[in-house]
Amino acid sequence: MKISPSVGIGIAVPMGDFGDAVGLGYGASVGADFKIKPHIKPELIASLGYYMFSEKEQEYTNQLKTGGEYGFKTKANTFYIGAGAKYVTLSGFYGAAMLSFHNFTNKVEFNYPDYLPLEDETISEDYTRLGITPIVGYQFNLAAFKLEVFIRYSIISDYNNFGAGASLKFSL
């Protein structure tokens, strides 16, 4: 069995309700490709990573309940671990699919106006979700390693996101 470890970086654009709540995400990962036998094309893949989604500030107006405006800020981050399979063509293009577990931490900070008898508060909650991620990319063969560039779409319950990234894959 041949093992090829990798390190990577990426960006993620949150979609749907998740995109309404948080901004652009960025993160890093470490992983490995496992080639079982030279003549078997599909490789097994594993990845461990962390993404942080930037804060988004929103204002809320409800004259009937509060008599004015107040705001809140939301942000999220996720730690994930995943495994799957990859098929690389002779030209360097590849397709992959990964099944992963994500631990999301969501943080909401409420900022009330001074004239309300409420104190500012922060709420933080953790969620664990199962996700599936189809990936397409290309491998550039360089001297002692391979440079991979890819795009992906992570389908994770209420946390769907579209991403792109690059990784360096080493040969052992």
C-alpha positions as CSV (number, residue, x, y, z in Angstrom):
1,M,0.0,0.0,0.0
2,K,1.3,3.5,-1.0
3,I,0.4,6.4,1.3
4,S,0.6,10.0,0.1
5,P,0.0,12.6,2.9
6,S,-1.2,16.1,2.1
7,V,-1.7,19.6,3.5
8,G,-4.2,22.0,2.1
9,I,-6.0,25.4,2.3
10,G,-9.4,26.4,1.0
11,I,-12.3,28.8,1.0
12,A,-16.0,28.1,1.4
13,V,-19.0,30.1,0.4
14,P,-22.0,29.3,2.6
15,M,-25.3,28.6,0.8
16,G,-29.0,29.0,1.7
17,D,-30.0,30.0,5.2
18,F,-26.4,29.3,6.3
19,G,-25.2,31.9,3.8
20,D,-27.7,34.4,5.2
21,A,-26.3,34.0,8.7
22,V,-22.5,33.9,8.1
23,G,-19.9,35.2,5.7
24,L,-17.0,33.6,3.7
25,G,-15.2,30.7,5.3
26,Y,-11.6,29.8,5.1
27,G,-9.6,26.9,6.5
28,A,-6.9,24.3,6.4
29,S,-6.7,20.5,6.3
30,V,-4.4,17.5,6.5
31,G,-5.1,14.3,4.7
32,A,-3.8,11.2,3.0
33,D,-4.5,9.2,-0.2
34,F,-4.1,5.4,0.2
35,K,-3.4,3.5,-3.0
36,I,-4.2,-0.2,-2.2
37,K,-2.5,-1.7,-5.3
38,P,-0.8,-0.1,-8.3
39,H,-3.2,-1.6,-10.8
40,I,-6.4,-0.6,-8.9
41,K,-7.5,2.9,-9.9
42,P,-9.7,4.1,-7.1
43,E,-7.8,5.4,-4.1
44,L,-9.1,5.7,-0.6
45,I,-8.9,9.2,0.9
46,A,-9.0,10.6,4.5
47,S,-9.1,14.2,5.6
48,L,-9.1,16.2,8.9
49,G,-9.8,19.9,8.8
50,Y,-11.0,23.2,10.3
51,Y,-13.0,26.0,8.7
52,M,-14.0,29.3,10.2
53,F,-16.8,31.3,8.7
54,S,-16.5,35.1,9.0
55,E,-18.9,37.2,11.1
56,K,-22.0,38.7,9.6
57,E,-23.8,41.7,11.2
58,Q,-27.5,42.2,10.9
59,E,-30.0,44.8,12.1
60,Y,-33.5,43.9,13.3
61,T,-36.3,46.4,13.5
62,N,-39.6,45.7,15.2
63,Q,-41.3,48.9,16.4
64,L,-44.2,47.0,18.1
65,K,-42.0,44.8,20.4
66,T,-38.9,46.9,21.1
67,G,-39.7,50.5,20.1
68,G,-36.6,50.6,17.9
69,E,-33.7,48.7,16.3
70,Y,-31.2,46.3,17.7
71,G,-28.5,44.2,16.0
72,F,-26.9,40.8,16.2
73,K,-23.7,39.2,14.8
74,T,-23.4,35.6,13.8
75,K,-20.4,33.4,13.0
76,A,-19.6,29.7,12.8
77,N,-16.7,27.3,12.6
78,T,-16.4,23.6,12.0
79,F,-14.0,20.8,12.7
80,Y,-14.4,17.8,10.4
81,I,-13.1,14.3,9.8
82,G,-13.9,12.4,6.6
83,A,-13.1,9.4,4.4
84,G,-14.0,8.5,0.8
85,A,-12.7,7.4,-2.6
86,K,-10.9,9.2,-5.5
87,Y,-10.5,8.2,-9.1
88,V,-7.6,9.9,-11.0
89,T,-7.4,9.8,-14.8
90,L,-4.1,9.5,-16.7
91,S,-4.4,13.1,-17.7
92,G,-4.5,14.3,-14.0
93,F,-8.2,15.1,-13.7
94,Y,-10.0,13.4,-10.8
95,G,-13.3,12.9,-9.2
96,A,-13.9,12.1,-5.5
97,A,-16.6,11.7,-2.9
98,M,-16.2,12.0,0.8
99,L,-18.4,11.1,3.8
100,S,-17.7,13.3,6.8
101,F,-18.7,14.2,10.3
102,H,-18.7,17.9,11.1
103,N,-18.8,19.5,14.6
104,F,-20.2,23.1,14.1
105,T,-20.0,25.8,16.7
106,N,-22.5,28.7,16.1
107,K,-22.1,31.9,18.0
108,V,-24.8,34.7,18.0
109,E,-24.0,38.0,19.8
110,F,-27.1,40.2,20.5
111,N,-26.5,44.0,20.9
112,Y,-29.5,45.8,22.3
113,P,-29.9,49.6,22.3
114,D,-29.3,51.5,25.6
115,Y,-32.9,52.5,26.1
116,L,-34.1,48.9,26.4
117,P,-33.9,47.1,29.8
118,L,-31.9,44.2,28.3
119,E,-28.3,43.4,28.6
120,D,-26.2,42.3,25.5
121,E,-25.8,38.5,25.4
122,T,-23.9,35.9,23.5
123,I,-25.3,32.4,22.7
124,S,-23.1,29.6,21.5
125,E,-24.3,26.1,20.5
126,D,-22.5,23.0,19.1
127,Y,-24.0,20.7,16.5
128,T,-22.7,17.5,14.9
129,R,-23.8,16.8,11.3
130,L,-23.1,14.1,8.7
131,G,-22.1,15.4,5.3
132,I,-21.3,14.2,1.8
133,T,-19.0,16.1,-0.5
134,P,-18.5,15.5,-4.2
135,I,-15.1,16.9,-5.4
136,V,-13.6,17.5,-8.8
137,G,-10.0,18.6,-9.4
138,Y,-6.7,18.4,-11.2
139,Q,-3.3,17.1,-10.1
140,F,-0.1,18.9,-11.3
141,N,3.0,16.7,-11.2
142,L,5.9,18.7,-9.7
143,A,9.4,17.5,-8.7
144,A,8.9,15.8,-5.3
145,F,5.2,16.3,-4.8
146,K,1.8,17.0,-6.5
147,L,-0.2,20.2,-6.4
148,E,-3.9,19.5,-6.4
149,V,-6.5,22.2,-7.2
150,F,-10.2,21.4,-6.6
151,I,-13.8,22.6,-6.3
152,R,-16.3,20.9,-4.0
153,Y,-19.9,21.1,-2.8
154,S,-20.4,20.1,0.8
155,I,-24.0,18.9,1.5
156,I,-24.3,19.1,5.3
157,S,-28.0,19.5,6.5
158,D,-28.4,23.2,7.1
159,Y,-24.7,24.0,6.6
160,N,-24.3,23.5,2.8
161,N,-21.3,25.3,1.2
162,F,-19.4,25.6,-2.1
163,G,-15.7,25.6,-1.9
164,A,-12.4,25.7,-3.7
165,G,-8.8,25.0,-2.6
166,A,-5.4,23.6,-3.2
167,S,-3.2,21.0,-1.5
168,L,0.3,19.7,-1.7
169,K,0.5,15.9,-1.8
170,F,3.8,14.2,-0.9
171,S,5.0,10.7,-1.8
172,L,6.3,8.4,0.8
